[in-house]
């Protein structure tokens, strides 16, 4: 079975000097059972996608920030 909810805790570690944050994002298919659904429902069936934004400390390569958004949100909007 698939989980509807998962808790992930990322411990906070304060930087002793400035923080250089590297941002990247990737698309993830959020819902959908596969290609057969497109055949069944026709070409207008839309898959639901989400975007995972990740912020990484350039010096330590530790993950410092994670946010899951809809697919139309850019990295700059997440940084706000």
Buried (B, 14 or more C-beta within 10 A) or exposed (E): EEEEEEEEEEEEEEEEEEEEEEBEBEEEEEEEEEEEEBEEEEEEEEEEBBBEBBBBBEEEEEEBBEBEBEEEBEBEEBEE
